[in-house]
Amino acid sequence: MRMGQVLRFQKPRKSDQTLCRNGHHKWRPVKEDPFAVHRGELVTRFRCEKCGKEKVKAT
């Protein structure tokens, strides 16, 4: 029998999680839906690169 190849996975960095918990997100606009209309206003959706949280901002 042959042994399988051992894969090393990267652990999530603790500093990224701590920064997001303290409100320091890395916001990037969502490319799939660049602009959307919500209640008659033009809005842009943003997603945090580190934790995946989303926010909507009227433009």
N, C-alpha and C positions, 0 to 999 in steps of 0.2 A: 504494500500500500504506500501511496505517496501522501505526504503531508500537504495540506493546502497552504496557499500563500497567506501570510499574516498581513492584514491591512491596518495601518495606523490612521485613526481618525483624529482630526483636530478638535480639541476641546474649545467650546465657546469662551471667548475672553471675558473675564469677569468685569473688566473696566467698561466694556460696551453695555453690559446689562445694568451696571450701576449708573452710568451716564443717563440711560433712558429712564430709569426709575426716578432720577432726580430732575427730569424734564429737559435734558439736553439731547434731543433727537437729531438725526441727520435726515432732514426732509428732502425728498426728490419728487418732482411731479410724475404722476402716473401716465405712461406713454400710450396705453391702450385706449384711453378715453381722455384726450387732451382738454376738451372743454365740454361741459354739460350744463344744461339749463335746469335750474331748480327754483321753483316758485317765481319764475319770471326773471331770475338773476343769472348771470353767467358765472359759473363756479369752476374752480380748478381743484382736483383731488391731489393730495400729497400723501406719500407713504414713507415711513421711516425705513432706511436701509438696514438698520441694526435689528429692530424688534418687529417690524411689520405693521405697526400701528398706523391708522389712516386719519387724515383730517381733511376738511373741506374749507376752502377759502373763497369768498366772493371776489371776483375781479372786475 
